[in-house]
Amino acid sequence: MLSIILESFKKRKKKFSLIMIQFIVGFCALLFALSAVDHLMEYKRSVERLAPLDSIHLYMQTDDLPGPSAAQIQKYENILTEIQEEVALDRLGMFEELYVREINDNTINTKMSVLMMNQDMLNMFDFDFSQGDKNKLIDYCMNDQTIPIIISSSLTNTYEMGGLYDICFYDESQQKYRVQIVGVLKKSMGIWTGGSSMITDSIATGKDVMIAPVFNGFSSDIPYTCNMVLDFSSTEDLNETMEEIQSILAKEDLSAQYRTLNEEIQQYYSRQKTVVVATIVFAIIILLLSVLGCIGTILLSTLSRKKEFGIYFSLGCTMKHVMALAIGEISIIFITSFAVATIKSILLINFVVAGSEFHISFLVVGVSFFIMAICALLCTLVPLRYIGKMQPISLITERDN
Amino acid sequence: MSLIELKNVNKYYISDDSRQQVLKNISLKIESGDMVSIMGPSGSGKTTLLNILGLLDQQSDGEYRIDNVNTANAKENDRAYLRNEKIGFVFQSFNLIKELSALENVQMSLRLSNLHKKGGSKLGTNQIKLQSIKILESLGLKDHMSKKPSQLSGGQQQRVAIARALVNNPKIILADEPTGALDQTTSKDIMKILSDLHEEGKTIIIITHDNNIAKYCKNHLFLLDGQLVGHINHSA
């Protein structure tokens, strides 16, 4: 039966090609729409892994000149000490982005980003590992000879799990630091790269990045002014606590802006909502049009092929065989369109938006396949109903169309 | 034992509030190797009888045996198998699939026969092709095998239809006005082919209202208003 279905499809591929083009566009739109939703959800998961959703992303506004001095850093240290003494702060996560290079046979290797996180930040951050864990980073003491490091999955081509390497800062200093890779993050894991903008605006996936405990002290005011997350899990009145923090800062002529992680996520959602909803609506409209077009075309094709079905019947087919032929042809239309749409979408994303974090996941392909199966079912039901009602004897006497 | 045997076969068509009887109490026997014409005016029930004989339609009551198989209680699959295996159809309008070439049309009959076969008894692609080419060549269509029906003349299309009917080597050929759409010369050619098949031992049943066509047959059945009103046997 399969060879007969394939042969029949081959003979009518011109007729079916228009429907297939419709569906390819429809499925591409669907894959993009679902990927946009998936991307949004992945983003949310990445942000949620940073810290509890009710923790605060706080960034300070200061009139101090850029280029921090030891005195400035000491000032921030003092402020934070006062905050920790005055309010019920559970955890204070901070990190600094540094640039390093590997020392290897005296050759200068590529500049790499290291996120140097304090203990609280390491504790708060729920890393998603493909290998290893963060325990050695949490247990690290500044006097330890070897610095434990976690690497992003993109660095696994260069560095091996458990491997020892020498690095130095990407400046004139020649001081070597010995690091050991103790963990590898999953590819999908997003990392907050810091900055005063919203956390949701600075989550990166697929970036070459190393994560280390604080091994050299913070060298700039960025961790104090921007890259800070405060966890007030045991605080009952957050507003009151924040007022207290503001008053401590005001004494040093500083002010701070803050949002909970949850608020940042909601703001991010509301900004993305229009684009995502528009894409989904577009995909649904295209798919609906494709399904309606397909039902119409297949019905027309079925009705115009009554005589052909009659011939098959006279040659020894049952009506079940005729139905199988119709179902087979529709299945080929859908499966081929879906396969082409999936390949096209993946290629399009790889070439057009190369380097972006946007991608089509297996989950998206799976959900799209399920929707495709429903569309195929809808397109099959109406023609099958007609074939089921056909009287074989009326088919063979049908006039040619 | 007759190849075809009908006993008290009736056929009714029931519409909303009426019942029309198109075949009335038909009983007949056709022996293997016969060449029979079924004649009668329009509306006499000739085509209905042929459809029942060809298992395209089912009698309302009565008994129909083909090659000693009672078709009354046969399942759809068994009827389809009998159609494929025992019967070859030749229609007035040729009934070729317009998207397929002459060769593919003939091959289709063999490919569909595989639906009723299991495992090793199925015909391979090459075997199907060779068998189809052979039958088309025997009917003088060697140079037309790759042509679509629209590229063939009426006579050539009917030859392809005959080739398709014969490729399965059925015992019975049912021809419904096989020359109805053809000119006189071509009609003679087609009837010559059918006569030759009869000589080779095939059972040929032809529906016609043309005496010139009927004269090729030795047996003649006459239908009028759904009743069998006459039976002439020249071979007797």
Interface residues (C-beta under 8 A of the other chain):
Chain A: M1 S3 I4 E7 K11 R12 K307 E308 G310 I311 Y312 F313 S314 L315 G316 C317 T318 M319 K320 H321 P392 I393 I396 D400
Chain B: N51 G54 L56 D57 E76 N77 A80 Y81 R83 N84 E85 F89 F91 S93 N95 L96 I97 K98 E99 L100 E104 M108 S109 R111 L112 S113 L115 H116 R164
